[in-house]
């Protein structure tokens, strides 16, 4: 297996995990566990680029900043972030890039952070 094939396989596996990550984040929202939510988005910030999905890093970075600055504001934007993450997942599993900067929900998250 070539390095390129390995990277593609790792990216595929990462994408397959996104629905369970969304469920995990939602459970942290339901429990209002701000520390876990901050950690969830911190991990996204770190892993997105590693797996070749920089829009996940951008989303994670903005959401982590919100939780650091004002956890209540971060909590108020989680549903938008999860919708974006779901769209990233759908686009990437179909082999398409996701233009996060064209998403009005992401623009609102950017303004808030």
Secondary structure in CASP SS format (residue, H / E / C, confidence):
PFRMAT SS
TARGET T0000
AUTHOR 0000-0000-0000
METHOD secondary structure of the structure
MODEL  1
X C 1.00
X C 1.00
X H 1.00
X H 1.00
X H 1.00
X H 1.00
X H 1.00
X H 1.00
X H 1.00
X H 1.00
X H 1.00
X H 1.00
X H 1.00
X H 1.00
X H 1.00
X H 1.00
X H 1.00
X H 1.00
X H 1.00
X H 1.00
X H 1.00
X H 1.00
X H 1.00
X H 1.00
X H 1.00
X H 1.00
X H 1.00
X H 1.00
X H 1.00
X H 1.00
X C 1.00
X C 1.00
X C 1.00
X H 1.00
X H 1.00
X H 1.00
X H 1.00
X H 1.00
X H 1.00
X H 1.00
X H 1.00
X H 1.00
X H 1.00
X H 1.00
X H 1.00
X H 1.00
X H 1.00
X C 1.00
X C 1.00
X C 1.00
X C 1.00
X C 1.00
X C 1.00
X H 1.00
X H 1.00
X H 1.00
X H 1.00
X H 1.00
X H 1.00
X H 1.00
X H 1.00
X H 1.00
X H 1.00
X H 1.00
X H 1.00
X H 1.00
X H 1.00
X H 1.00
X H 1.00
X C 1.00
X H 1.00
X H 1.00
X H 1.00
X H 1.00
X H 1.00
X H 1.00
X H 1.00
X H 1.00
X H 1.00
X H 1.00
X H 1.00
X H 1.00
X H 1.00
X H 1.00
X H 1.00
X H 1.00
X H 1.00
X H 1.00
X H 1.00
X H 1.00
X H 1.00
X H 1.00
X H 1.00
X C 1.00
X C 1.00
X C 1.00
X C 1.00
X C 1.00
X C 1.00
X H 1.00
X H 1.00
X H 1.00
X C 1.00
X H 1.00
X H 1.00
X H 1.00
X H 1.00
X H 1.00
X H 1.00
X H 1.00
X H 1.00
X H 1.00
X C 1.00
END
